Amino acid sequence: MKYYLIAGEASGDLHGGNLMKGLLAADPGAEFRFWGGECMEAAGGSKAGDYRDTAVMGIGDVLGSLRKIVRNLRECKADILRWKPDVVIPIDYPGFNLKVARFCHERGIRVFYYIAPKTWASRDGRNRKLKALVDRLFIIFPFEEPYFESRGIPAVYRGNPLVDEVDSHSYARPAEGRCIAILPGSRKGEISHTMPAAMKMADAIHALPRHADCQFLIAGAPGRSQADYEAFTAGRPYVKLIFGRTYDILKYSDAALVNSGTASLEAALIGTPQVVCWSTTPLTAFLMNAIGRPFAHIKYISLGNLILDKCAFRELIQNDFTAEAATSEILRLMEDLPYRRQMLSDYSEIRARLGGSGASQAIARAMVEALGADS
Protein backbone atom coordinates (compact mmCIF):
# COMPACT_ATOMS: atom_id res chain seq x y z
CA MET A 1 0.00 0.00 0.00
CA LYS A 2 1.05 3.59 -0.62
CA TYR A 3 0.61 5.93 2.38
CA TYR A 4 0.73 9.72 2.09
CA LEU A 5 1.11 11.39 5.51
CA ILE A 6 0.85 15.11 6.32
CA ALA A 7 2.10 16.63 9.58
CA GLY A 8 1.95 20.36 10.24
CA GLU A 9 3.96 20.70 13.46
CA ALA A 10 6.60 19.03 15.62
CA SER A 11 4.20 16.81 17.58
CA GLY A 12 2.61 15.60 14.35
CA ASP A 13 6.05 14.77 12.97
CA LEU A 14 6.80 12.74 16.11
CA HIS A 15 3.55 10.79 15.96
CA GLY A 16 3.81 10.44 12.18
CA GLY A 17 7.26 8.88 12.43
CA ASN A 18 6.09 6.33 14.99
CA LEU A 19 2.99 5.56 12.94
CA MET A 20 5.12 4.96 9.85
CA LYS A 21 7.21 2.42 11.77
CA GLY A 22 4.01 0.71 12.90
CA LEU A 23 2.61 0.68 9.36
CA LEU A 24 5.80 -0.86 8.02
CA ALA A 25 5.57 -3.61 10.63
CA ALA A 26 1.92 -4.31 9.77
CA ASP A 27 2.44 -3.89 6.01
CA PRO A 28 6.04 -4.79 5.05
CA GLY A 29 5.41 -3.59 1.50
CA ALA A 30 4.37 -0.10 2.63
CA GLU A 31 5.58 2.90 0.64
CA PHE A 32 5.57 6.37 2.20
CA ARG A 33 5.51 9.94 1.00
CA PHE A 34 5.09 12.71 3.53
CA TRP A 35 5.08 16.31 4.64
CA GLY A 36 6.96 16.24 7.93
CA GLY A 37 10.32 16.59 9.63
CA GLU A 38 13.18 14.67 11.15
CA CYS A 39 11.11 11.94 12.83
CA MET A 40 9.27 11.04 9.66
CA GLU A 41 12.48 11.22 7.64
CA ALA A 42 14.06 8.71 10.02
CA ALA A 43 11.16 6.31 9.42
CA GLY A 44 11.85 6.24 5.67
CA GLY A 45 9.99 7.12 2.50
CA SER A 46 10.21 10.20 0.31
CA LYS A 47 9.72 13.72 1.60
CA ALA A 48 7.31 16.02 -0.23
CA GLY A 49 7.54 19.02 2.10
CA ASP A 50 8.60 20.21 5.55
CA TYR A 51 6.12 20.84 8.38
CA ARG A 52 8.01 24.01 9.29
CA ASP A 53 6.69 25.56 6.08
CA THR A 54 3.10 25.23 7.34
CA ALA A 55 3.48 25.70 11.12
CA VAL A 56 1.88 28.98 12.18
CA MET A 57 -0.01 29.93 15.33
CA GLY A 58 -3.31 31.77 15.59
CA ILE A 59 -5.45 33.73 13.18
CA GLY A 60 -3.10 36.72 13.05
CA ASP A 61 -0.12 34.54 12.13
CA VAL A 62 -2.18 32.69 9.52
CA LEU A 63 -3.10 35.96 7.84
CA GLY A 64 0.55 36.98 7.77
CA SER A 65 1.57 33.66 6.18
CA LEU A 66 -1.44 33.22 3.91
CA ARG A 67 0.47 33.31 0.64
CA LYS A 68 2.91 30.62 1.80
CA ILE A 69 0.09 28.43 3.14
CA VAL A 70 -1.87 28.68 -0.12
CA ARG A 71 1.26 27.79 -2.11
CA ASN A 72 2.00 24.78 0.09
CA LEU A 73 -1.60 23.59 -0.12
CA ARG A 74 -1.52 23.81 -3.91
CA GLU A 75 1.78 21.92 -4.06
CA CYS A 76 0.53 19.26 -1.65
CA LYS A 77 -2.60 18.61 -3.70
CA ALA A 78 -0.63 18.35 -6.94
CA ASP A 79 1.87 16.00 -5.32
CA ILE A 80 -0.90 13.70 -4.08
CA LEU A 81 -2.31 13.42 -7.60
CA ARG A 82 1.13 12.65 -9.03
CA TRP A 83 1.97 9.99 -6.43
CA LYS A 84 -1.46 8.30 -6.42
CA PRO A 85 -1.54 7.00 -2.82
CA ASP A 86 -3.93 4.31 -1.58
CA VAL A 87 -4.70 6.44 1.45
CA VAL A 88 -3.90 9.94 2.70
CA ILE A 89 -3.29 10.28 6.45
CA PRO A 90 -3.61 13.87 7.71
CA ILE A 91 -2.13 14.23 11.20
CA ASP A 92 -3.83 16.86 13.37
CA TYR A 93 -3.28 20.44 11.99
CA PRO A 94 -6.90 20.87 10.82
CA GLY A 95 -6.65 24.30 9.17
CA PHE A 96 -4.49 22.78 6.45
CA ASN A 97 -5.42 19.12 6.63
CA LEU A 98 -9.19 19.48 6.39
CA LYS A 99 -8.68 21.24 3.05
CA VAL A 100 -6.53 18.32 1.93
CA ALA A 101 -9.22 15.91 3.16
CA ARG A 102 -11.88 17.65 1.05
CA PHE A 103 -9.62 17.57 -2.00
CA CYS A 104 -9.00 13.83 -1.56
CA HIS A 105 -12.64 12.99 -0.80
CA GLU A 106 -13.81 14.73 -3.97
CA ARG A 107 -11.38 12.59 -5.99
CA GLY A 108 -12.19 9.28 -4.35
CA ILE A 109 -8.94 9.03 -2.41
CA ARG A 110 -9.37 7.42 1.02
CA VAL A 111 -8.68 9.64 4.04
CA PHE A 112 -7.68 8.23 7.44
CA TYR A 113 -7.44 11.21 9.80
CA TYR A 114 -4.99 10.59 12.66
CA ILE A 115 -5.16 12.72 15.83
CA ALA A 116 -8.52 14.40 15.53
CA PRO A 117 -9.03 18.16 15.42
CA LYS A 118 -9.87 19.34 18.93
CA THR A 119 -13.48 20.13 18.10
CA TRP A 120 -14.39 19.33 21.70
CA ALA A 121 -12.56 22.55 22.60
CA SER A 122 -13.71 24.90 19.85
CA ARG A 123 -15.07 25.03 16.30
CA ASP A 124 -17.65 22.28 16.73
CA GLY A 125 -18.71 22.94 13.13
CA ARG A 126 -15.65 21.05 11.93
CA ASN A 127 -17.39 17.84 13.00
CA ARG A 128 -19.61 18.11 9.94
CA LYS A 129 -16.50 18.16 7.76
CA LEU A 130 -15.00 15.19 9.57
CA LYS A 131 -18.20 13.21 9.10
CA ALA A 132 -18.47 14.09 5.41
CA LEU A 133 -14.83 13.99 4.30
CA VAL A 134 -13.01 11.38 6.42
CA ASP A 135 -13.27 7.62 5.87
CA ARG A 136 -11.79 6.71 9.29
CA LEU A 137 -10.96 8.84 12.33
CA PHE A 138 -8.17 7.63 14.62
CA ILE A 139 -7.95 9.32 18.04
CA ILE A 140 -5.42 9.32 20.90
CA PHE A 141 -7.42 10.45 23.96
CA PRO A 142 -9.99 8.29 25.75
CA PHE A 143 -12.48 11.12 26.32
CA GLU A 144 -12.70 11.70 22.55
CA GLU A 145 -14.33 8.35 21.81
CA PRO A 146 -17.76 9.08 23.37
CA TYR A 147 -17.57 12.69 22.14
CA PHE A 148 -17.19 11.78 18.46
CA GLU A 149 -19.57 8.83 18.70
CA SER A 150 -22.26 11.18 20.04
CA ARG A 151 -21.85 13.24 16.87
CA GLY A 152 -22.16 10.31 14.54
CA ILE A 153 -18.43 10.02 13.80
CA PRO A 154 -17.09 6.52 14.52
CA ALA A 155 -13.64 6.88 16.09
CA VAL A 156 -10.91 4.31 16.65
CA TYR A 157 -8.97 4.54 19.94
CA ARG A 158 -5.97 2.29 20.59
CA GLY A 159 -4.13 4.22 23.30
CA ASN A 160 -1.78 7.19 23.27
CA PRO A 161 1.60 6.94 21.50
CA LEU A 162 3.28 9.33 23.94
CA VAL A 163 3.35 6.61 26.60
CA ASP A 164 5.80 4.57 24.51
CA GLU A 165 7.79 7.64 23.51
CA VAL A 166 8.33 8.70 27.11
CA ASP A 167 9.00 5.22 28.48
CA SER A 168 11.47 4.18 25.78
CA HIS A 169 13.66 7.27 26.06
CA SER A 170 17.23 6.82 27.38
CA TYR A 171 17.41 9.57 29.96
CA ALA A 172 20.60 11.46 30.82
CA ARG A 173 21.07 14.56 32.96
CA PRO A 174 21.33 17.65 30.70
CA ALA A 175 22.96 19.93 33.31
CA GLU A 176 24.38 19.70 36.81
CA GLY A 177 22.61 21.07 39.86
CA ARG A 178 19.00 22.16 40.32
CA CYS A 179 17.06 23.01 37.18
CA ILE A 180 13.76 24.57 36.18
CA ALA A 181 12.42 23.71 32.71
CA ILE A 182 10.94 26.20 30.27
CA LEU A 183 9.10 24.78 27.27
CA PRO A 184 7.88 27.78 25.26
CA GLY A 185 6.33 25.84 22.37
CA SER A 186 7.46 24.82 18.90
CA ARG A 187 6.07 27.63 16.77
CA LYS A 188 7.81 30.95 16.45
CA GLY A 189 4.71 32.79 17.60
CA GLU A 190 4.43 30.65 20.73
CA ILE A 191 8.06 31.33 21.59
CA SER A 192 7.72 35.10 21.18
CA HIS A 193 4.57 35.14 23.36
CA THR A 194 5.95 32.91 26.11
CA MET A 195 9.57 33.95 26.50
CA PRO A 196 9.24 37.52 27.85
CA ALA A 197 7.24 36.46 30.92
CA ALA A 198 9.33 33.30 31.29
CA MET A 199 12.55 35.31 31.42
CA LYS A 200 11.12 37.72 33.99
CA MET A 201 10.17 34.66 36.04
CA ALA A 202 13.73 33.34 35.75
CA ASP A 203 15.11 36.71 36.86
CA ALA A 204 12.82 36.85 39.88
CA ILE A 205 13.59 33.31 41.08
CA HIS A 206 17.32 33.65 40.44
CA ALA A 207 17.32 36.81 42.58
CA LEU A 208 16.11 34.81 45.60
CA PRO A 209 19.11 33.64 47.69
CA ARG A 210 17.51 30.25 48.34
CA HIS A 211 17.22 29.56 44.60
CA ALA A 212 20.21 31.49 43.23
CA ASP A 213 21.86 28.21 42.25
CA CYS A 214 19.01 27.15 39.96
CA GLN A 215 19.54 26.93 36.23
CA PHE A 216 16.71 27.57 33.79
CA LEU A 217 16.78 25.14 30.88
CA ILE A 218 14.93 26.12 27.72
CA ALA A 219 13.92 23.18 25.56
CA GLY A 220 14.72 24.33 22.04
CA ALA A 221 12.05 23.11 19.64
CA PRO A 222 12.74 21.03 16.52
CA GLY A 223 13.04 23.26 13.49
CA ARG A 224 13.95 26.33 15.52
CA SER A 225 17.41 27.90 15.87
CA GLN A 226 19.30 29.79 18.53
CA ALA A 227 18.27 33.01 16.80
CA ASP A 228 14.65 32.39 17.81
CA TYR A 229 15.61 32.60 21.50
CA GLU A 230 18.75 34.72 21.85
CA ALA A 231 16.95 38.07 22.04
CA PHE A 232 15.31 36.80 25.24
CA THR A 233 18.20 34.89 26.80
CA ALA A 234 20.96 37.46 26.25
CA GLY A 235 22.65 38.62 29.47
CA ARG A 236 21.26 35.74 31.53
CA PRO A 237 24.06 33.26 32.30
CA TYR A 238 21.70 31.22 34.46
CA VAL A 239 19.50 30.49 31.42
CA LYS A 240 20.63 27.73 29.08
CA LEU A 241 19.15 26.81 25.68
CA ILE A 242 19.36 23.10 24.83
CA PHE A 243 18.14 21.44 21.64
CA GLY A 244 17.10 17.84 21.18
CA ARG A 245 16.80 16.94 24.87
CA THR A 246 13.31 17.97 25.92
CA TYR A 247 12.61 14.74 27.81
CA ASP A 248 15.93 14.96 29.67
CA ILE A 249 15.22 18.56 30.62
CA LEU A 250 11.81 17.62 32.01
CA LYS A 251 13.05 14.53 33.82
CA TYR A 252 15.78 16.34 35.75
CA SER A 253 13.96 19.60 36.50
CA ASP A 254 12.27 20.40 39.80
CA ALA A 255 9.41 22.18 38.00
CA ALA A 256 8.40 23.27 34.50
CA LEU A 257 6.68 26.17 32.78
CA VAL A 258 5.01 24.58 29.75
CA ASN A 259 3.26 26.13 26.80
CA SER A 260 -0.01 24.21 26.44
CA GLY A 261 0.03 21.29 24.01
CA THR A 262 1.66 17.93 23.72
CA ALA A 263 4.46 19.04 26.06
CA SER A 264 2.12 19.34 29.03
CA LEU A 265 1.08 15.70 28.68
CA GLU A 266 4.72 14.68 28.26
CA ALA A 267 5.55 16.47 31.52
CA ALA A 268 2.75 14.57 33.27
CA LEU A 269 3.93 11.21 31.94
CA ILE A 270 7.55 11.95 32.87
CA GLY A 271 6.50 13.19 36.32
CA THR A 272 7.58 16.85 36.34
CA PRO A 273 5.42 19.25 38.38
CA GLN A 274 4.23 21.94 35.97
CA VAL A 275 2.27 25.07 35.32
CA VAL A 276 0.79 25.49 31.85
CA CYS A 277 0.70 28.81 30.04
CA TRP A 278 -1.00 29.92 26.85
CA SER A 279 -1.25 33.30 25.16
CA THR A 280 -1.49 34.80 21.72
CA THR A 281 -1.35 38.23 20.10
CA PRO A 282 -4.04 40.80 20.96
CA LEU A 283 -5.22 40.67 17.34
CA THR A 284 -5.59 36.90 17.35
CA ALA A 285 -7.31 37.00 20.75
CA PHE A 286 -9.73 39.66 19.45
CA LEU A 287 -10.55 37.65 16.32
CA MET A 288 -10.99 34.45 18.34
CA ASN A 289 -13.42 36.18 20.68
CA ALA A 290 -15.28 37.67 17.72
CA ILE A 291 -15.68 34.24 16.09
CA GLY A 292 -16.27 32.34 19.31
CA ARG A 293 -14.29 32.27 22.54
CA PRO A 294 -11.54 29.62 22.38
CA PHE A 295 -11.95 26.69 24.78
CA ALA A 296 -15.54 27.80 25.45
CA HIS A 297 -16.82 24.21 25.51
CA ILE A 298 -14.28 22.80 27.96
CA LYS A 299 -13.16 23.45 31.53
CA TYR A 300 -9.45 23.11 30.82
CA ILE A 301 -7.00 23.55 27.94
CA SER A 302 -4.40 20.99 29.08
CA LEU A 303 -4.68 17.41 27.96
CA GLY A 304 -3.84 15.98 31.37
CA ASN A 305 -6.52 18.04 33.08
CA LEU A 306 -9.03 17.07 30.37
CA ILE A 307 -8.25 13.37 30.78
CA LEU A 308 -8.88 13.62 34.53
CA ASP A 309 -11.68 16.18 34.23
CA LYS A 310 -10.09 18.08 37.11
CA CYS A 311 -7.40 20.72 37.58
CA ALA A 312 -4.36 18.58 38.37
CA PHE A 313 -2.08 21.52 37.54
CA ARG A 314 -2.70 25.23 37.09
CA GLU A 315 -3.34 26.87 33.72
CA LEU A 316 -2.40 30.50 33.05
CA ILE A 317 -4.36 31.61 29.99
CA GLN A 318 -3.90 34.85 28.01
CA ASN A 319 -4.17 37.77 30.48
CA ASP A 320 -3.63 35.45 33.46
CA PHE A 321 -0.22 34.50 32.07
CA THR A 322 2.05 37.06 33.71
CA ALA A 323 5.59 36.85 35.03
CA GLU A 324 4.28 37.32 38.56
CA ALA A 325 1.75 34.48 38.29
CA ALA A 326 4.31 32.15 36.70
CA THR A 327 6.88 32.97 39.39
CA SER A 328 4.42 32.34 42.20
CA GLU A 329 3.34 28.98 40.79
CA ILE A 330 6.86 27.72 40.04
CA LEU A 331 7.92 28.59 43.60
CA ARG A 332 4.91 26.71 44.96
CA LEU A 333 5.77 23.67 42.84
CA MET A 334 9.28 23.71 44.26
CA GLU A 335 8.51 24.46 47.90
CA ASP A 336 5.04 23.14 48.74
CA LEU A 337 5.63 19.39 49.21
CA PRO A 338 1.97 18.34 49.74
CA TYR A 339 1.06 20.28 46.58
CA ARG A 340 3.77 18.41 44.63
CA ARG A 341 2.72 15.03 46.00
CA GLN A 342 -0.92 15.55 45.03
CA MET A 343 0.11 16.55 41.51
CA LEU A 344 2.29 13.46 41.13
CA SER A 345 -0.59 11.31 42.36
CA ASP A 346 -2.83 12.84 39.72
CA TYR A 347 -0.14 12.14 37.11
CA SER A 348 -0.35 8.43 37.98
CA GLU A 349 -4.08 8.50 37.29
CA ILE A 350 -3.52 10.27 33.94
CA ARG A 351 -1.11 7.54 32.90
CA ALA A 352 -3.53 4.82 33.98
CA ARG A 353 -6.37 6.29 31.93
CA LEU A 354 -4.25 6.48 28.78
CA GLY A 355 -3.71 2.72 28.85
CA GLY A 356 -0.64 0.66 28.18
CA SER A 357 2.10 0.60 25.60
CA GLY A 358 2.09 -0.10 21.86
CA ALA A 359 -0.38 2.55 20.71
CA SER A 360 1.37 3.45 17.43
CA GLN A 361 1.58 -0.20 16.43
CA ALA A 362 -2.04 -0.84 17.40
CA ILE A 363 -3.25 2.18 15.42
CA ALA A 364 -1.17 1.12 12.42
CA ARG A 365 -2.67 -2.39 12.53
CA ALA A 366 -6.16 -0.91 12.71
CA MET A 367 -5.42 1.22 9.63
CA VAL A 368 -4.07 -1.72 7.63
CA GLU A 369 -7.07 -3.83 8.62
CA ALA A 370 -9.45 -1.05 7.58
CA LEU A 371 -7.73 -0.70 4.22
CA GLY A 372 -8.09 -4.43 3.69
CA ALA A 373 -11.76 -4.34 4.63
CA ASP A 374 -12.42 -1.42 2.27
CA SER A 375 -10.61 -3.03 -0.70
C-alpha positions as CSV (number, residue, x, y, z in Angstrom):
1,M,0.0,0.0,0.0
2,K,1.1,3.6,-0.6
3,Y,0.6,5.9,2.4
4,Y,0.7,9.7,2.1
5,L,1.1,11.4,5.5
6,I,0.8,15.1,6.3
7,A,2.1,16.6,9.6
8,G,2.0,20.4,10.2
9,E,4.0,20.7,13.5
10,A,6.6,19.0,15.6
11,S,4.2,16.8,17.6
12,G,2.6,15.6,14.3
13,D,6.0,14.8,13.0
14,L,6.8,12.7,16.1
15,H,3.6,10.8,16.0
16,G,3.8,10.4,12.2
17,G,7.3,8.9,12.4
18,N,6.1,6.3,15.0
19,L,3.0,5.6,12.9
20,M,5.1,5.0,9.8
21,K,7.2,2.4,11.8
22,G,4.0,0.7,12.9
23,L,2.6,0.7,9.4
24,L,5.8,-0.9,8.0
25,A,5.6,-3.6,10.6
26,A,1.9,-4.3,9.8
27,D,2.4,-3.9,6.0
28,P,6.0,-4.8,5.0
29,G,5.4,-3.6,1.5
30,A,4.4,-0.1,2.6
31,E,5.6,2.9,0.6
32,F,5.6,6.4,2.2
33,R,5.5,9.9,1.0
34,F,5.1,12.7,3.5
35,W,5.1,16.3,4.6
36,G,7.0,16.2,7.9
37,G,10.3,16.6,9.6
38,E,13.2,14.7,11.2
39,C,11.1,11.9,12.8
40,M,9.3,11.0,9.7
41,E,12.5,11.2,7.6
42,A,14.1,8.7,10.0
43,A,11.2,6.3,9.4
44,G,11.9,6.2,5.7
45,G,10.0,7.1,2.5
46,S,10.2,10.2,0.3
47,K,9.7,13.7,1.6
48,A,7.3,16.0,-0.2
49,G,7.5,19.0,2.1
50,D,8.6,20.2,5.5
51,Y,6.1,20.8,8.4
52,R,8.0,24.0,9.3
53,D,6.7,25.6,6.1
54,T,3.1,25.2,7.3
55,A,3.5,25.7,11.1
56,V,1.9,29.0,12.2
57,M,0.0,29.9,15.3
58,G,-3.3,31.8,15.6
59,I,-5.4,33.7,13.2
60,G,-3.1,36.7,13.0
61,D,-0.1,34.5,12.1
62,V,-2.2,32.7,9.5
63,L,-3.1,36.0,7.8
64,G,0.5,37.0,7.8
65,S,1.6,33.7,6.2
66,L,-1.4,33.2,3.9
67,R,0.5,33.3,0.6
68,K,2.9,30.6,1.8
69,I,0.1,28.4,3.1
70,V,-1.9,28.7,-0.1
71,R,1.3,27.8,-2.1
72,N,2.0,24.8,0.1
73,L,-1.6,23.6,-0.1
74,R,-1.5,23.8,-3.9
75,E,1.8,21.9,-4.1
76,C,0.5,19.3,-1.7
77,K,-2.6,18.6,-3.7
78,A,-0.6,18.4,-6.9
79,D,1.9,16.0,-5.3
80,I,-0.9,13.7,-4.1
81,L,-2.3,13.4,-7.6
82,R,1.1,12.6,-9.0
83,W,2.0,10.0,-6.4
84,K,-1.5,8.3,-6.4
85,P,-1.5,7.0,-2.8
86,D,-3.9,4.3,-1.6
87,V,-4.7,6.4,1.5
88,V,-3.9,9.9,2.7
89,I,-3.3,10.3,6.5
90,P,-3.6,13.9,7.7
91,I,-2.1,14.2,11.2
92,D,-3.8,16.9,13.4
93,Y,-3.3,20.4,12.0
94,P,-6.9,20.9,10.8
95,G,-6.6,24.3,9.2
96,F,-4.5,22.8,6.5
97,N,-5.4,19.1,6.6
98,L,-9.2,19.5,6.4
99,K,-8.7,21.2,3.1
100,V,-6.5,18.3,1.9
101,A,-9.2,15.9,3.2
102,R,-11.9,17.6,1.0
103,F,-9.6,17.6,-2.0
104,C,-9.0,13.8,-1.6
105,H,-12.6,13.0,-0.8
106,E,-13.8,14.7,-4.0
107,R,-11.4,12.6,-6.0
108,G,-12.2,9.3,-4.3
109,I,-8.9,9.0,-2.4
110,R,-9.4,7.4,1.0
111,V,-8.7,9.6,4.0
112,F,-7.7,8.2,7.4
113,Y,-7.4,11.2,9.8
114,Y,-5.0,10.6,12.7
115,I,-5.2,12.7,15.8
116,A,-8.5,14.4,15.5
117,P,-9.0,18.2,15.4
118,K,-9.9,19.3,18.9
119,T,-13.5,20.1,18.1
120,W,-14.4,19.3,21.7
121,A,-12.6,22.6,22.6
122,S,-13.7,24.9,19.9
123,R,-15.1,25.0,16.3
124,D,-17.6,22.3,16.7
125,G,-18.7,22.9,13.1
126,R,-15.6,21.0,11.9
127,N,-17.4,17.8,13.0
128,R,-19.6,18.1,9.9
129,K,-16.5,18.2,7.8
130,L,-15.0,15.2,9.6
131,K,-18.2,13.2,9.1
132,A,-18.5,14.1,5.4
133,L,-14.8,14.0,4.3
134,V,-13.0,11.4,6.4
135,D,-13.3,7.6,5.9
136,R,-11.8,6.7,9.3
137,L,-11.0,8.8,12.3
138,F,-8.2,7.6,14.6
139,I,-8.0,9.3,18.0
140,I,-5.4,9.3,20.9
141,F,-7.4,10.5,24.0
142,P,-10.0,8.3,25.7
143,F,-12.5,11.1,26.3
144,E,-12.7,11.7,22.6
145,E,-14.3,8.3,21.8
146,P,-17.8,9.1,23.4
147,Y,-17.6,12.7,22.1
148,F,-17.2,11.8,18.5
149,E,-19.6,8.8,18.7
150,S,-22.3,11.2,20.0
151,R,-21.9,13.2,16.9
152,G,-22.2,10.3,14.5
153,I,-18.4,10.0,13.8
154,P,-17.1,6.5,14.5
155,A,-13.6,6.9,16.1
156,V,-10.9,4.3,16.6
157,Y,-9.0,4.5,19.9
158,R,-6.0,2.3,20.6
159,G,-4.1,4.2,23.3
160,N,-1.8,7.2,23.3
161,P,1.6,6.9,21.5
162,L,3.3,9.3,23.9
163,V,3.4,6.6,26.6
164,D,5.8,4.6,24.5
165,E,7.8,7.6,23.5
166,V,8.3,8.7,27.1
167,D,9.0,5.2,28.5
168,S,11.5,4.2,25.8
169,H,13.7,7.3,26.1
170,S,17.2,6.8,27.4
171,Y,17.4,9.6,30.0
172,A,20.6,11.5,30.8
173,R,21.1,14.6,33.0
174,P,21.3,17.7,30.7
175,A,23.0,19.9,33.3
176,E,24.4,19.7,36.8
177,G,22.6,21.1,39.9
178,R,19.0,22.2,40.3
179,C,17.1,23.0,37.2
180,I,13.8,24.6,36.2
181,A,12.4,23.7,32.7
182,I,10.9,26.2,30.3
183,L,9.1,24.8,27.3
184,P,7.9,27.8,25.3
185,G,6.3,25.8,22.4
186,S,7.5,24.8,18.9
187,R,6.1,27.6,16.8
188,K,7.8,30.9,16.5
189,G,4.7,32.8,17.6
190,E,4.4,30.6,20.7
191,I,8.1,31.3,21.6
192,S,7.7,35.1,21.2
193,H,4.6,35.1,23.4
194,T,6.0,32.9,26.1
195,M,9.6,33.9,26.5
196,P,9.2,37.5,27.9
197,A,7.2,36.5,30.9
198,A,9.3,33.3,31.3
199,M,12.5,35.3,31.4
200,K,11.1,37.7,34.0
201,M,10.2,34.7,36.0
202,A,13.7,33.3,35.8
203,D,15.1,36.7,36.9
204,A,12.8,36.8,39.9
205,I,13.6,33.3,41.1
206,H,17.3,33.6,40.4
207,A,17.3,36.8,42.6
208,L,16.1,34.8,45.6
209,P,19.1,33.6,47.7
210,R,17.5,30.3,48.3
211,H,17.2,29.6,44.6
212,A,20.2,31.5,43.2
213,D,21.9,28.2,42.3
214,C,19.0,27.2,40.0
215,Q,19.5,26.9,36.2
216,F,16.7,27.6,33.8
217,L,16.8,25.1,30.9
218,I,14.9,26.1,27.7
219,A,13.9,23.2,25.6
220,G,14.7,24.3,22.0
221,A,12.1,23.1,19.6
222,P,12.7,21.0,16.5
223,G,13.0,23.3,13.5
224,R,14.0,26.3,15.5
225,S,17.4,27.9,15.9
226,Q,19.3,29.8,18.5
227,A,18.3,33.0,16.8
228,D,14.6,32.4,17.8
229,Y,15.6,32.6,21.5
230,E,18.7,34.7,21.9
231,A,17.0,38.1,22.0
232,F,15.3,36.8,25.2
233,T,18.2,34.9,26.8
234,A,21.0,37.5,26.2
235,G,22.7,38.6,29.5
236,R,21.3,35.7,31.5
237,P,24.1,33.3,32.3
238,Y,21.7,31.2,34.5
239,V,19.5,30.5,31.4
240,K,20.6,27.7,29.1
241,L,19.2,26.8,25.7
242,I,19.4,23.1,24.8
243,F,18.1,21.4,21.6
244,G,17.1,17.8,21.2
245,R,16.8,16.9,24.9
246,T,13.3,18.0,25.9
247,Y,12.6,14.7,27.8
248,D,15.9,15.0,29.7
249,I,15.2,18.6,30.6
250,L,11.8,17.6,32.0
251,K,13.1,14.5,33.8
252,Y,15.8,16.3,35.8
253,S,14.0,19.6,36.5
254,D,12.3,20.4,39.8
255,A,9.4,22.2,38.0
256,A,8.4,23.3,34.5
257,L,6.7,26.2,32.8
258,V,5.0,24.6,29.7
259,N,3.3,26.1,26.8
260,S,0.0,24.2,26.4
261,G,0.0,21.3,24.0
262,T,1.7,17.9,23.7
263,A,4.5,19.0,26.1
264,S,2.1,19.3,29.0
265,L,1.1,15.7,28.7
266,E,4.7,14.7,28.3
267,A,5.5,16.5,31.5
268,A,2.8,14.6,33.3
269,L,3.9,11.2,31.9
270,I,7.5,11.9,32.9
271,G,6.5,13.2,36.3
272,T,7.6,16.8,36.3
273,P,5.4,19.3,38.4
274,Q,4.2,21.9,36.0
275,V,2.3,25.1,35.3
276,V,0.8,25.5,31.9
277,C,0.7,28.8,30.0
278,W,-1.0,29.9,26.9
279,S,-1.3,33.3,25.2
280,T,-1.5,34.8,21.7
281,T,-1.3,38.2,20.1
282,P,-4.0,40.8,21.0
283,L,-5.2,40.7,17.3
284,T,-5.6,36.9,17.4
285,A,-7.3,37.0,20.7
286,F,-9.7,39.7,19.5
287,L,-10.6,37.6,16.3
288,M,-11.0,34.5,18.3
289,N,-13.4,36.2,20.7
290,A,-15.3,37.7,17.7
291,I,-15.7,34.2,16.1
292,G,-16.3,32.3,19.3
293,R,-14.3,32.3,22.5
294,P,-11.5,29.6,22.4
295,F,-12.0,26.7,24.8
296,A,-15.5,27.8,25.5
297,H,-16.8,24.2,25.5
298,I,-14.3,22.8,28.0
299,K,-13.2,23.5,31.5
300,Y,-9.5,23.1,30.8
301,I,-7.0,23.5,27.9
302,S,-4.4,21.0,29.1
303,L,-4.7,17.4,28.0
304,G,-3.8,16.0,31.4
305,N,-6.5,18.0,33.1
306,L,-9.0,17.1,30.4
307,I,-8.2,13.4,30.8
308,L,-8.9,13.6,34.5
309,D,-11.7,16.2,34.2
310,K,-10.1,18.1,37.1
311,C,-7.4,20.7,37.6
312,A,-4.4,18.6,38.4
313,F,-2.1,21.5,37.5
314,R,-2.7,25.2,37.1
315,E,-3.3,26.9,33.7
316,L,-2.4,30.5,33.0
317,I,-4.4,31.6,30.0
318,Q,-3.9,34.8,28.0
319,N,-4.2,37.8,30.5
320,D,-3.6,35.5,33.5
321,F,-0.2,34.5,32.1
322,T,2.0,37.1,33.7
323,A,5.6,36.9,35.0
324,E,4.3,37.3,38.6
325,A,1.8,34.5,38.3
326,A,4.3,32.2,36.7
327,T,6.9,33.0,39.4
328,S,4.4,32.3,42.2
329,E,3.3,29.0,40.8
330,I,6.9,27.7,40.0
331,L,7.9,28.6,43.6
332,R,4.9,26.7,45.0
333,L,5.8,23.7,42.8
334,M,9.3,23.7,44.3
335,E,8.5,24.5,47.9
336,D,5.0,23.1,48.7
337,L,5.6,19.4,49.2
338,P,2.0,18.3,49.7
339,Y,1.1,20.3,46.6
340,R,3.8,18.4,44.6
341,R,2.7,15.0,46.0
342,Q,-0.9,15.6,45.0
343,M,0.1,16.5,41.5
344,L,2.3,13.5,41.1
345,S,-0.6,11.3,42.4
346,D,-2.8,12.8,39.7
347,Y,-0.1,12.1,37.1
348,S,-0.3,8.4,38.0
349,E,-4.1,8.5,37.3
350,I,-3.5,10.3,33.9
351,R,-1.1,7.5,32.9
352,A,-3.5,4.8,34.0
353,R,-6.4,6.3,31.9
354,L,-4.2,6.5,28.8
355,G,-3.7,2.7,28.9
356,G,-0.6,0.7,28.2
357,S,2.1,0.6,25.6
358,G,2.1,-0.1,21.9
359,A,-0.4,2.6,20.7
360,S,1.4,3.4,17.4
361,Q,1.6,-0.2,16.4
362,A,-2.0,-0.8,17.4
363,I,-3.3,2.2,15.4
364,A,-1.2,1.1,12.4
365,R,-2.7,-2.4,12.5
366,A,-6.2,-0.9,12.7
367,M,-5.4,1.2,9.6
368,V,-4.1,-1.7,7.6
369,E,-7.1,-3.8,8.6
370,A,-9.5,-1.1,7.6
371,L,-7.7,-0.7,4.2
372,G,-8.1,-4.4,3.7
373,A,-11.8,-4.3,4.6
374,D,-12.4,-1.4,2.3
375,S,-10.6,-3.0,-0.7
